[in-house]
Amino acid sequence: MEELIKNQHIIDELSRKLKVVTRYKPFQLSIAIKGYSDKIITHYSEFIKNDIRDICQQAEIPYALNFNNFGLIISFKTACELDLHSQDMVLDNNLKELIAEFGTIVFRNAYLVSNIKELYHRNNFPHLNFHTDRGEIHDNKYSFYTRDPFDEEQQYPRKASTIFIDNAVAYLQSHVEKSLRENEKGRRSHYSIFKHEGKEKETFGKLILEQPWTEPQGIGEICMIDNQSVLHSSYKHGLDHGYRIGARYLS
């Protein structure tokens, strides 16, 4: 469950890294899934006998169990215009550091400045098909998703979520579902996992971070990951698959 950060030292340290991109506007900081790597180990230890960290290491899964806390959420009290990357599509360095620490960064009640606002395309990913947008050969390894509060379509809450997992979850879940190849090593570019007729929702807030895109009408949302350390998918909650979300790739 999402948890507000109350430790003032941590708040001060994170605020120092965010002060320029947030233009010194007041915000609250929350963690989407606290103790994330421990939750992964606890969950899969019920199904797999061997040491979970050793399994991931032997399988050469990059960035496995790398996030003590998964998902940093920055919520503004009033709508805030942000300048998060350059026109050359380079992400702010402080945000790169925070992504390395938390895996996923979410801004709520925020939108982009006009000179970079339109530098995107629209996309809608398949249901429960965890994948990467960019591989190791790509310099623009950061995926950056937006819901524009001024857009005719995106101003409304979305009916489909975007969900995120640590690389380890994809491998370990494949192990449990017995869908791994013999002696398989490395991370795949996509995994079709958690096909359990809704039971996967029990792992939301534990193994799976959900970005629901359900802030009220006219509230902007921004989300970003590093494709090397985090996999993502769409999650369809019903027959309405949701509108296409804004997507761009950054170095």
C-alpha positions in Angstrom: 0.0 0.0 0.0 1.1 3.5 -0.7 2.7 5.1 2.3 3.5 8.8 3.0 7.1 9.6 3.8 7.3 11.1 7.2 11.0 11.0 8.0 12.2 14.6 7.7 15.8 13.7 6.8 14.6 11.6 3.9 12.1 14.3 2.8 14.9 16.9 2.9 17.3 14.7 0.8 14.6 13.9 -1.8 13.4 17.5 -1.9 17.0 18.7 -2.6 17.1 16.5 -5.7 13.6 17.6 -6.8 13.7 21.3 -6.0 14.7 22.5 -9.5 12.4 20.3 -11.6 9.5 21.0 -9.3 10.2 24.8 -9.4 10.1 24.9 -5.6 6.3 24.2 -5.5 5.0 22.4 -2.4 4.5 18.6 -2.7 4.0 15.4 -0.7 6.2 12.4 -1.1 5.0 8.8 -0.9 6.3 5.3 -1.5 4.2 3.0 -3.6 5.5 -0.3 -2.2 7.7 -0.1 0.9 10.1 -3.0 1.5 9.6 -4.2 -2.1 12.6 -6.6 -2.4 11.7 -8.3 0.9 8.1 -8.7 -0.2 9.3 -10.4 -3.4 11.6 -12.8 -1.5 8.8 -13.6 1.1 6.3 -14.3 -1.7 8.4 -16.5 -3.9 10.0 -18.4 -0.9 6.6 -20.1 -0.5 6.9 -21.6 -3.9 10.6 -22.0 -4.5 12.9 -23.9 -2.1 16.3 -22.4 -3.0 17.5 -19.0 -1.9 15.7 -16.4 -4.1 18.7 -14.0 -4.4 20.9 -16.9 -5.5 18.4 -18.0 -8.1 18.3 -14.6 -9.7 22.0 -14.2 -9.6 22.6 -17.6 -11.2 20.1 -16.8 -13.9 21.9 -13.5 -14.5 18.8 -11.4 -14.1 20.0 -7.7 -14.2 19.0 -5.4 -11.4 17.1 -8.2 -9.7 15.8 -7.3 -6.2 17.4 -3.9 -6.6 14.7 -1.8 -5.0 14.2 -1.7 -1.2 11.3 0.7 -1.9 9.5 0.7 -5.2 7.9 3.8 -6.7 8.4 7.4 -5.5 5.2 9.4 -5.8 5.4 13.2 -5.9 2.0 14.8 -5.4 1.4 18.6 -5.8 -1.2 20.5 -3.9 -1.9 22.7 -6.9 -1.3 22.0 -10.5 2.4 22.3 -11.4 4.1 22.9 -14.8 7.3 20.9 -15.0 10.4 20.9 -17.2 11.6 17.4 -16.7 13.7 16.8 -19.9 15.4 18.8 -22.6 14.1 19.3 -26.2 16.9 16.9 -27.2 15.1 14.3 -25.2 17.5 14.0 -22.3 16.0 13.3 -18.9 17.0 15.5 -15.9 20.0 13.9 -14.1 18.5 14.1 -10.6 15.4 12.2 -11.9 17.8 9.5 -13.3 19.3 9.1 -9.8 15.8 8.8 -8.3 14.8 6.2 -10.9 17.9 4.2 -10.1 16.8 4.2 -6.4 13.1 3.7 -6.7 12.5 2.1 -10.1 9.5 4.1 -10.9 8.8 7.9 -10.5 5.2 9.3 -10.5 4.2 12.9 -10.6 0.6 13.8 -9.8 -1.2 17.0 -10.5 1.5 18.0 -13.0 2.0 18.6 -16.7 4.9 19.5 -19.0 6.1 22.9 -20.1 4.9 23.9 -23.6 8.3 23.5 -25.4 8.4 19.7 -24.7 4.7 19.0 -24.2 4.1 17.6 -27.7 7.3 15.5 -28.1 5.4 12.2 -27.7 3.3 9.5 -29.4 0.4 7.6 -28.0 0.3 4.0 -27.1 -1.8 1.3 -25.4 0.1 -1.9 -24.4 -1.3 -5.4 -24.4 -3.0 -6.8 -21.2 -0.5 -8.5 -18.8 2.3 -8.7 -21.4 5.3 -7.4 -19.4 7.9 -6.0 -21.7 10.5 -3.4 -22.3 10.3 -0.4 -24.7 14.0 -0.2 -25.2 16.9 -2.7 -25.1 20.5 -2.6 -24.0 21.6 -1.2 -27.3 19.4 1.9 -27.0 20.7 5.1 -25.4 17.2 6.4 -24.8 16.4 3.8 -22.2 14.0 5.8 -20.1 10.3 5.4 -20.8 8.2 8.5 -19.9 4.4 8.3 -19.8 2.0 11.2 -19.6 -1.7 12.0 -19.1 -2.2 15.5 -20.4 -4.9 17.4 -18.3 -5.6 19.7 -21.3 -6.1 17.0 -23.9 -9.6 16.4 -25.1 -9.3 12.7 -24.3 -6.7 12.4 -21.6 -8.2 15.0 -19.3 -10.5 12.2 -18.1 -9.5 9.3 -15.8 -8.4 6.3 -17.8 -10.1 2.9 -17.7 -6.8 0.9 -18.0 -3.7 1.0 -15.7 0.0 0.7 -16.4 1.7 -1.8 -14.1 5.4 -2.2 -13.3 7.6 -5.0 -11.8 11.2 -5.6 -10.9 13.0 -7.9 -13.4 13.2 -10.5 -10.7 9.4 -10.8 -10.5 9.1 -11.7 -14.2 11.7 -14.4 -13.9 10.5 -15.9 -10.6 6.8 -15.8 -11.7 7.9 -17.7 -14.9 9.7 -20.2 -12.7 6.5 -20.8 -10.6 4.4 -21.0 -13.8 7.0 -23.5 -15.3 7.3 -21.4 -18.4 11.1 -21.0 -18.4 13.3 -22.7 -20.9 15.9 -25.2 -19.6 18.9 -23.4 -18.1 17.4 -20.1 -19.2 19.6 -17.1 -18.4 19.1 -13.4 -18.7 16.0 -11.3 -18.9 13.7 -11.6 -21.8 12.3 -8.6 -23.6 8.7 -9.7 -22.7 6.9 -12.1 -20.4 3.3 -13.4 -20.6 2.7 -14.1 -16.9 0.0 -13.7 -14.2 -2.8 -15.2 -16.3 -4.9 -16.1 -13.3 -8.3 -14.7 -14.0 -8.0 -11.7 -11.7 -6.0 -13.4 -8.9 -3.0 -11.3 -10.0 -4.7 -8.3 -8.5 -3.9 -9.8 -5.1 -0.3 -9.0 -5.8 -0.9 -5.3 -6.5 0.9 -3.2 -3.9 3.1 -6.2 -3.1 4.8 -7.5 -6.3 3.1 -5.2 -8.8 3.0 -1.4 -8.8 -0.1 -0.1 -10.4 -0.2 3.4 -12.0 -4.0 3.6 -12.4 -4.3 7.0 -14.2 -7.5 7.7 -12.2 -6.9 11.2 -10.8 -10.0 13.4 -11.3 -10.8 15.1 -14.6 -8.2 17.8 -15.4 -5.5 16.4 -13.2 -2.2 15.6 -15.1 -0.1 12.6 -14.3 3.5 11.7 -15.4 5.3 8.4 -14.9 8.8 7.2 -15.8 11.0 4.1 -15.6 14.4 2.7 -16.8 13.7 -0.1 -19.2 16.9 -1.9 -18.1 15.6 -2.5 -14.5 11.8 -2.5 -14.7 9.2 -4.2 -16.9 5.8 -2.8 -17.6 2.4 -3.8 -19.1 -1.1 -2.5 -19.5 -3.8 -3.8 -17.2 -7.4 -3.8 -18.5 -10.0 -3.7 -15.7 -12.9 -4.4 -18.0 -14.1 -4.3 -21.6 -13.0 -0.7 -22.0 -9.3 -0.9 -22.8 -8.7 2.7 -22.1 -7.4 5.5 -24.3 -3.8 5.6 -25.6 -1.5 7.2 -23.1 1.3 9.6 -24.0 4.7 7.9 -24.4 8.2 9.1 -25.2 11.8 7.7 -24.8 14.6 9.6 -23.2 18.3 9.4 -22.8 
